[in-house]
Amino acid sequence: MSSQDEQFQAGAPDPAASSADDGMTWWYRWLCRIAGVIGGLSCAFAGLWNCVTINPLNIAAGVWMMLNAFVLFLCEAPFCCQFIEFANAVSARADKLRPWQKAAFYCGMAVFPVVLSLTLTTLFGNAIAFATGVLYGMSALGKKGDAISYARIHQQQKQMDEEKLTGALEGQA
């Protein structure tokens, strides 16, 4: 193996390392991706339906919703956008984002059309896209601890409090 090959392999990011450090299980990652695709579909259809009006704010909200759908497809399911050259690059960059960054981005994207034009179409159309952001936000919180470790921490805290209290009482006497 040449030195250039060694440098290339050393500089190449390890896909297993990037997916392992966010703490998401494989089934939760797929749940988030499926929610993103379904959210993209709902945004696309509701956005198209929202554009069939004469109210300019509804048209703007509908166009934004279709843009949301495109971004969701681009980030979560790049195979749906095979005709776009940069789809895989955008998806790879989106995969490197932390879950809380994706959560903020997806929730922000979903809230904007609702603020722009508050109708049932924008609410229901963006609900699943917002739920995708919520799922990513929940994964950013981390795994739930088991009851045994919480009880152990609580017991240690209780012992430390008792030691402080007895130390303070002995110091006063």
VOGU-3710 file (C-alpha; in Angstrom, 3 decimals, decimal comma):
1> mssqdeqfqa> 0,000/0,000/0,000  1,387/3,391/-0,932  1,683/6,343/1,394  -1,059/8,174/-0,510  -3,482/5,302/0,084  -2,629/5,297/3,786  -3,194/9,049/4,009  -6,495/8,742/2,157  -7,741/6,007/4,473  -6,577/7,911/7,544
11> gapdpaassa> -8,305/11,097/6,380  -11,540/9,398/5,315  -14,289/9,585/7,923  -15,464/6,288/9,331  -19,238/5,998/8,768  -19,626/3,614/11,697  -17,927/6,078/14,049  -20,144/8,988/13,013  -23,330/6,982/13,483  -22,215/5,393/16,754
21> ddgmtwwyrw> -21,393/8,605/18,587  -24,911/10,063/18,454  -26,332/7,233/20,590  -29,226/6,338/18,298  -30,176/2,713/17,783  -30,680/1,419/14,265  -34,435/1,121/14,604  -34,775/4,673/15,977  -32,633/6,008/13,132  -34,954/4,272/10,645
31> lcriagvigg> -37,998/5,599/12,489  -36,644/9,139/12,131  -35,896/8,594/8,437  -39,343/7,145/7,735  -40,964/10,005/9,632  -38,906/12,426/7,531  -40,076/10,837/4,279  -43,722/10,781/5,392  -43,335/14,371/6,606  -41,942/15,328/3,213
41> lscafaglwn> -44,899/13,715/1,467  -47,395/15,479/3,709  -45,632/18,826/3,234  -45,572/18,371/-0,545  -49,247/17,494/-0,880  -50,449/20,085/1,625  -48,190/22,722/0,082  -49,559/22,023/-3,382  -53,097/22,170/-2,024  -52,270/25,388/-0,190
51> cvtinplnia> -51,069/27,014/-3,421  -54,508/26,602/-5,040  -55,854/29,909/-3,721  -55,784/33,631/-4,384  -54,453/34,608/-0,960  -50,758/35,506/-1,357  -49,840/34,387/2,181  -51,305/30,937/1,545  -49,347/30,713/-1,695  -46,127/31,719/0,101
61> agvwmmlnaf> -46,791/29,170/2,856  -47,502/26,495/0,232  -44,277/27,215/-1,629  -42,354/27,100/1,660  -43,993/23,760/2,485  -42,937/22,327/-0,864  -39,418/23,602/-0,182  -39,586/21,838/3,204  -40,598/18,636/1,436  -37,653/18,927/-0,929
71> vlflceapfc> -35,211/19,490/1,947  -36,656/16,561/3,913  -36,320/14,269/0,900  -32,815/15,530/0,231  -31,630/14,981/3,809  -33,526/11,842/4,802  -34,002/9,955/1,526  -31,472/10,993/-1,110  -32,471/8,038/-3,299  -35,698/9,944/-4,037
81> cqfiefanav> -33,598/12,730/-5,576  -31,306/10,706/-7,832  -31,658/13,228/-10,640  -29,878/15,850/-8,521  -26,099/15,626/-8,578  -25,473/16,963/-5,078  -28,137/14,872/-3,306  -25,686/12,366/-1,830  -23,316/15,117/-0,710  -26,126/16,972/1,066
91> saradklrpw> -27,345/13,756/2,674  -23,826/12,919/3,879  -23,471/16,390/5,375  -26,902/16,129/7,017  -25,916/12,766/8,528  -22,927/14,457/10,194  -25,189/16,910/12,028  -25,967/16,248/15,658  -29,546/15,209/16,456  -30,335/18,476/18,237
101> qkaafycgma> -29,225/20,426/15,161  -31,517/18,382/12,946  -34,319/18,826/15,473  -33,961/22,598/15,506  -33,714/22,753/11,715  -36,738/20,528/11,013  -38,930/22,123/13,691  -37,985/25,610/12,514  -38,749/24,705/8,923  -42,134/23,315/9,921
111> vfpvvlsltl> -43,157/26,245/12,116  -42,482/28,998/9,573  -45,394/28,223/7,172  -47,776/27,913/10,121  -46,737/31,360/11,357  -47,029/32,705/7,819  -50,546/31,381/7,233  -52,404/29,672/10,060  -54,787/27,260/8,336  -55,677/23,623/8,849
121> ttlfgnaiaf> -53,754/22,725/5,704  -50,532/24,226/6,985  -51,046/22,762/10,458  -51,710/19,219/9,281  -49,209/19,426/6,438  -46,357/20,396/8,729  -47,324/18,218/11,691  -45,327/15,174/10,615  -42,316/17,277/9,593  -42,437/18,863/13,049
131> atgvlygmsa> -42,782/15,396/14,595  -39,603/14,371/12,768  -37,819/17,249/14,466  -39,283/16,171/17,800  -38,014/12,611/17,259  -34,520/13,918/16,571  -34,807/16,161/19,618  -35,752/13,219/21,806  -32,715/11,313/20,581  -30,565/14,312/21,488
141> lgkkgdaisy> -31,696/13,937/25,101  -30,067/10,522/25,246  -30,994/7,148/26,582  -33,083/6,735/29,666  -31,115/5,354/32,586  -32,104/2,220/34,441  -33,708/2,326/37,870  -30,762/0,673/39,627  -28,268/3,349/38,630  -30,711/6,102/39,581
151> arihqqqkqm> -31,284/4,477/42,985  -27,532/4,172/43,509  -26,999/7,843/42,642  -29,863/8,856/44,922  -28,413/6,763/47,774  -24,964/8,322/47,323  -26,488/11,799/47,288  -28,436/11,016/50,448  -25,275/9,776/52,192  -23,359/12,898/51,177
161> deekltgale> -26,153/15,104/52,500  -26,187/13,218/55,824  -22,395/13,517/56,127  -22,581/17,261/55,502  -25,369/17,611/58,038  -23,532/15,623/60,732  -20,308/17,530/59,989  -22,111/20,842/60,370  -23,747/19,717/63,628  -20,418/18,494/65,068
171> gqa> -18,792/21,790/64,120  -21,456/23,750/66,009  -21,182/21,683/69,224
//
